[in-house]
Each structure stands twice: as C-alpha cells, then as structure tokens.
Amino acid sequence: MTETPRHSVSVAGIVVNEEGKVLVIRRRDNNRWEPPGGVLELDETFEHGVRREVHEETGLSVRVERLTGVYKNLTRGIVALVFRCTPEAGNTTTTDEAREVRWMSVDEVREVMAPAYAVRVTDAFDDTTRTRAHDGVALVSEDRA
C-alpha cells in the first residue's frame, strides 16, 4: 500500500498600512524578503495563526480582514493560506526570525521578492481570492499534471 503524501499548512499576513505599503521581513534563515508567516499550529484557527506569526516575526499586532489566496509549494508540499491584515498596535522590530522588518510599496515588493511570494502581495490588492501553485520560486501553470 502506498502511503498518502502529507502536506504542511502555513499562514501569512499581507499587512497593509494607511499609505498602502506592505509589511515585509527579510528572513534570517535564507535572507529572502517575504510576507510574515509560518506553520499553523494544530490547536489554532487560521486567523489566530496569522496574528501570532505576524506578531512573532515583526512585533506588530494586526486585525485579520480576509483570505486573499491559497498557494501550494509543489516542491515542498506546503499549502499556504494568505490573509490581508491591517496594523492595530505595536512597533515593528527585528526578531529571531526576521533580520529586517520594513514597509514597502508593491513595486518595491516586486523588485525584491521571488515571484512566488510577490504574487501573494499583489493578490491581496484584488477583490477575489486566488489559488496558485509554485515551485518555491516561480509560479507554475495551473493545469500542470
């Protein structure tokens, strides 16, 4: 009998301030710019996981507004649920997970993030919820077998 593949579920927050800038982190483990987020814990809701991850990585408390996309890393078997958020309280700070924390314009995000992560930010500015697949860096065709 073949074992069923397992997936990991993660959450991320696209935090947008009043000026339309997005909160991003430069990760300590791989030095890449990404939206704050991480693995969803077994005993938490999606929204609680987003709030926890954003706070752990940036020091900022947020209000979760809505789901903006579901993304699958085909290479690593990670399914990410991404939510648009607004800042509520606190000041941004570097953390054990974030080497840098910065507010960026969408254009800046497109310049510094891998396409698989930049699209999560741009999708958060649409009114629809997206589903996309990627290889960890680039988007792949939706009809890939």
C-alpha atoms as one frame of an Amber mdcrd trajectory, in Angstrom:
protein
   0.000   0.000   0.000   1.337   3.400  -0.962   1.491   5.985   1.785  -0.561
   9.121   1.162   1.654  12.203   0.808   1.443  14.673   3.675   1.179  18.435
   3.433   2.152  21.194   5.807  -0.237  24.115   6.307   1.114  27.620   6.770
  -0.421  31.069   7.088   0.862  34.508   6.121  -0.323  38.058   6.628  -0.226
  40.763   3.989  -0.307  43.728   6.345  -1.242  46.956   4.546  -0.965  50.343
   6.270  -2.901  53.563   5.572  -0.364  54.603   2.914  -0.870  51.337   1.019
   2.559  49.986   1.990   3.078  46.338   2.871   4.926  44.956   5.895   7.686
  42.544   4.838  10.520  40.736   6.541  13.981  39.622   5.479  14.208  36.131
   6.922  17.257  35.181   8.988  17.357  31.580   7.737  17.502  32.270   3.975
  17.966  36.077   3.736  14.902  36.382   1.456  12.200  39.030   1.620   8.766
  37.538   2.331   5.464  38.421   3.985   5.473  37.404   7.664   4.059  33.939
   8.260   4.751  30.354   9.192   3.387  26.951  10.098  -0.138  26.788  11.501
  -0.213  25.065  14.871  -2.639  22.182  15.425  -4.693  23.916  18.124  -5.232
  27.301  16.459  -7.600  28.845  13.945  -6.282  30.303  10.696  -6.827  33.860
  11.924  -5.141  33.240  15.262  -2.188  31.695  13.444  -1.822  34.757  11.222
  -1.951  37.130  14.193   0.578  35.007  16.104   3.020  34.693  13.198   2.930
  38.394  12.289   3.449  39.376  15.922   6.264  36.844  16.483   8.131  37.969
  13.371   7.536  41.742  13.444   6.308  42.810  16.898   3.115  44.204  15.347
  -0.444  43.248  16.325  -2.850  43.040  13.390  -6.515  42.676  12.529  -7.181
  39.905  10.019  -9.554  41.136   7.288  -9.998  38.353   4.716  -8.488  35.382
   2.912  -6.815  36.569  -0.302  -5.237  33.396  -1.616  -4.254  29.772  -1.240
  -0.816  28.814  -2.551   0.818  25.406  -2.888   4.554  24.868  -2.981   4.649
  21.767  -5.172   8.278  21.061  -4.326   7.914  21.087  -0.539   4.239  20.115
  -0.100   3.322  23.313   1.743  -0.141  24.821   1.431  -0.209  28.483   2.487
  -3.344  30.438   3.332  -2.695  34.149   2.932  -4.774  36.867   4.602  -4.954
  40.618   4.180  -4.464  42.399   7.504  -4.323  45.905   8.934  -1.959  47.049
  11.688  -3.559  47.546  15.110  -0.864  48.129  17.718   2.813  47.926  18.471
   6.024  48.903  16.769   7.900  46.869  14.222  11.159  45.303  15.352  13.643
  42.707  14.219  13.204  39.275  15.789  14.795  35.840  15.957  13.155  35.085
  12.602  13.381  38.488  10.891  16.745  40.126  10.153  14.921  43.220   8.830
  11.345  44.457   9.010  10.262  47.097   6.539   7.234  48.760   4.946   7.462
  48.562   1.136   5.413  49.688  -1.834   4.001  46.994  -4.109   6.582  47.987
  -6.741   9.399  47.502  -4.214   7.964  44.103  -3.275   8.010  43.025  -6.930
  11.694  44.003  -7.118  12.922  42.174  -4.009  10.703  39.111  -3.597  10.712
  35.872  -5.550   7.668  35.756  -7.872   6.017  33.012  -5.789   5.926  35.398
  -2.810   5.441  38.738  -4.572   2.228  37.413  -6.123   0.818  36.854  -2.636
   1.200  40.561  -2.008  -0.269  41.686  -5.332  -3.166  39.219  -4.996  -4.054
  40.817  -1.634  -4.937  44.021  -3.506  -7.541  42.202  -5.664 -11.150  41.682
  -4.641 -11.086  37.956  -5.435  -9.464  35.030  -3.659  -6.767  33.337  -5.759
  -5.404  29.801  -5.870  -1.922  29.322  -7.271   0.854  26.746  -7.388   4.600
  27.342  -7.446   7.929  25.533  -7.200   9.219  27.643  -4.302  10.364  30.481
  -6.571   8.245  30.759  -9.719   4.571  30.219 -10.426   3.681  27.140 -12.429
   0.837  26.587 -14.845  -2.474  25.848 -13.145  -3.070  22.873 -15.443   0.229
  21.149 -14.624  -0.260  17.416 -14.221
